[in-house]
Amino acid sequence: MAHRPDVLRFKRDFDRIYKSGRSRRDKYVVVLHRANGLDHYRKAFLASRKVGGAVTRNRARRLMKESFRKMEKDIRPGMDILFIARSTIAGTGCADVEASMRQALKKSGLLQ
C-alpha cells in the first residue's frame, strides 16, 4: 500500500492536535484542527465505541469521508484536521452529515 501524505496516521500527530489544536462541534461531528506547517492538509476520521457497534462506526466514518470528499477542494491547506463522529450520527443520511461538517468547518475558518 502506497504512503498517502494527506492522511494522519502517527500517534504524535494525534497527540499534538488533542493538546494544542482547536475544536468546533456541530450536531453530528466534532472537528479538531491545528496548523501543520506543510503545504497541504492532512485528515483523519474517527468514531468511538460510543457511536455504536462496528457496523455503525464504519458507516459513520464512510459518511464523513464521503461528505469530506464533496468539499475537499474548498479546504484551506496547511492544516491537520480530525473529524470525530458524535453518537447522534447513527441513523443519519449523507446530506445531514455533509451539512454538519460544512458548518463546523466554516465556524473553524477552514473553508476557503
The 8 nearest C-alpha neighbors of each residue, nearest first, counted from 0:
[[1, 2, 3, 4, 6, 8, 5, 7],
 [0, 2, 3, 4, 6, 5, 8, 7],
 [1, 3, 4, 0, 6, 5, 8, 7],
 [2, 4, 5, 6, 1, 7, 0, 41],
 [3, 5, 6, 2, 41, 7, 39, 40],
 [4, 6, 41, 3, 40, 42, 7, 39],
 [7, 5, 41, 42, 4, 3, 43, 8],
 [8, 6, 42, 43, 41, 9, 5, 12],
 [7, 9, 6, 10, 12, 43, 13, 11],
 [10, 8, 12, 11, 7, 13, 14, 6],
 [9, 11, 13, 12, 14, 8, 15, 7],
 [10, 12, 14, 9, 13, 15, 16, 8],
 [13, 11, 15, 10, 14, 9, 16, 7],
 [12, 14, 10, 16, 15, 11, 17, 9],
 [13, 15, 11, 17, 12, 16, 18, 10],
 [16, 14, 12, 18, 13, 17, 19, 11],
 [17, 15, 20, 13, 14, 18, 19, 33],
 [16, 18, 14, 15, 20, 19, 13, 31],
 [19, 17, 15, 16, 14, 20, 13, 21],
 [20, 18, 16, 15, 17, 21, 33, 14],
 [21, 19, 16, 33, 32, 17, 18, 31],
 [20, 22, 32, 31, 33, 19, 23, 16],
 [23, 21, 31, 30, 32, 20, 24, 29],
 [22, 24, 30, 29, 103, 107, 31, 25],
 [25, 23, 29, 28, 30, 103, 22, 26],
 [24, 26, 28, 103, 27, 99, 29, 23],
 [25, 27, 28, 99, 24, 87, 85, 88],
 [28, 26, 88, 85, 87, 25, 99, 84],
 [29, 27, 84, 85, 25, 83, 24, 26],
 [28, 30, 24, 83, 23, 82, 25, 84],
 [31, 29, 82, 23, 22, 81, 24, 83],
 [32, 30, 22, 81, 21, 80, 20, 23],
 [33, 31, 80, 20, 21, 79, 81, 16],
 [32, 34, 20, 79, 78, 16, 35, 21],
 [35, 33, 78, 77, 36, 79, 32, 20],
 [34, 36, 78, 37, 77, 79, 33, 40],
 [37, 35, 77, 34, 38, 78, 39, 79],
 [38, 36, 77, 39, 35, 40, 78, 76],
 [37, 39, 77, 76, 36, 40, 35, 78],
 [40, 38, 76, 77, 37, 41, 78, 5],
 [39, 41, 78, 76, 77, 79, 5, 42],
 [42, 40, 5, 79, 6, 7, 80, 78],
 [41, 43, 80, 6, 7, 81, 79, 5],
 [42, 44, 81, 7, 6, 82, 80, 45],
 [43, 45, 82, 60, 83, 81, 42, 46],
 [46, 44, 83, 82, 84, 47, 60, 43],
 [47, 45, 84, 56, 83, 50, 60, 48],
 [48, 46, 49, 50, 45, 56, 84, 51],
 [47, 49, 50, 51, 52, 46, 56, 53],
 [48, 50, 47, 51, 86, 46, 85, 52],
 [49, 51, 86, 48, 47, 56, 46, 85],
 [52, 50, 48, 55, 49, 56, 53, 86],
 [51, 53, 55, 54, 56, 48, 50, 49],
 [52, 54, 56, 55, 57, 51, 48, 58],
 [55, 53, 57, 56, 52, 58, 51, 59],
 [54, 56, 58, 52, 51, 53, 57, 59],
 [57, 55, 59, 53, 58, 46, 54, 51],
 [58, 56, 60, 54, 59, 55, 53, 61],
 [57, 59, 61, 55, 56, 60, 62, 54],
 [60, 58, 56, 62, 57, 61, 55, 63],
 [61, 59, 63, 57, 62, 58, 44, 64],
 [62, 60, 58, 64, 63, 59, 65, 57],
 [63, 61, 59, 65, 60, 64, 93, 66],
 [62, 64, 66, 60, 61, 65, 67, 59],
 [65, 63, 67, 61, 66, 62, 68, 60],
 [64, 66, 68, 62, 67, 63, 61, 69],
 [67, 65, 97, 63, 69, 68, 64, 62],
 [66, 68, 64, 70, 69, 65, 71, 63],
 [69, 67, 65, 71, 66, 70, 64, 72],
 [68, 70, 67, 66, 71, 65, 72, 97],
 [69, 71, 67, 68, 72, 73, 66, 74],
 [70, 72, 74, 73, 68, 67, 69, 66],
 [71, 73, 70, 74, 69, 68, 75, 111],
 [72, 74, 71, 111, 110, 70, 75, 109],
 [75, 73, 110, 71, 72, 109, 111, 76],
 [74, 76, 109, 111, 110, 73, 77, 78],
 [77, 75, 39, 40, 78, 38, 74, 37],
 [76, 78, 39, 40, 37, 38, 35, 36],
 [79, 77, 34, 40, 35, 33, 76, 80],
 [80, 78, 41, 33, 32, 40, 35, 42],
 [81, 79, 32, 42, 31, 41, 78, 82],
 [80, 82, 43, 31, 42, 30, 44, 32],
 [83, 81, 44, 30, 29, 45, 43, 80],
 [82, 84, 45, 29, 28, 46, 44, 81],
 [85, 83, 28, 46, 27, 45, 88, 29],
 [86, 84, 27, 28, 87, 88, 50, 83],
 [85, 87, 50, 88, 49, 89, 84, 27],
 [88, 86, 85, 89, 27, 26, 50, 90],
 [89, 87, 27, 86, 91, 85, 90, 84],
 [90, 88, 87, 91, 86, 55, 50, 59],
 [89, 91, 88, 92, 87, 55, 59, 58],
 [92, 90, 88, 89, 95, 93, 96, 87],
 [93, 91, 95, 94, 96, 90, 62, 88],
 [92, 94, 96, 95, 62, 97, 66, 91],
 [95, 93, 97, 96, 92, 98, 66, 91],
 [96, 94, 98, 97, 93, 92, 99, 91],
 [95, 97, 99, 93, 98, 94, 100, 27],
 [96, 98, 66, 94, 100, 99, 95, 101],
 [99, 97, 101, 95, 96, 100, 102, 94],
 [98, 100, 96, 102, 97, 101, 25, 27],
 [101, 99, 97, 103, 102, 98, 104, 96],
 [100, 102, 98, 104, 99, 103, 97, 105],
 [101, 103, 105, 99, 100, 104, 98, 106],
 [104, 102, 106, 100, 105, 101, 25, 23],
 [105, 103, 107, 101, 109, 106, 102, 100],
 [104, 106, 102, 108, 107, 103, 110, 101],
 [107, 105, 103, 104, 108, 102, 23, 109],
 [108, 106, 104, 105, 109, 103, 23, 22],
 [109, 107, 105, 106, 110, 104, 111, 75],
 [108, 110, 104, 75, 107, 74, 105, 111],
 [111, 109, 74, 73, 75, 105, 108, 104],
 [110, 73, 75, 74, 109, 108, 105, 72]]
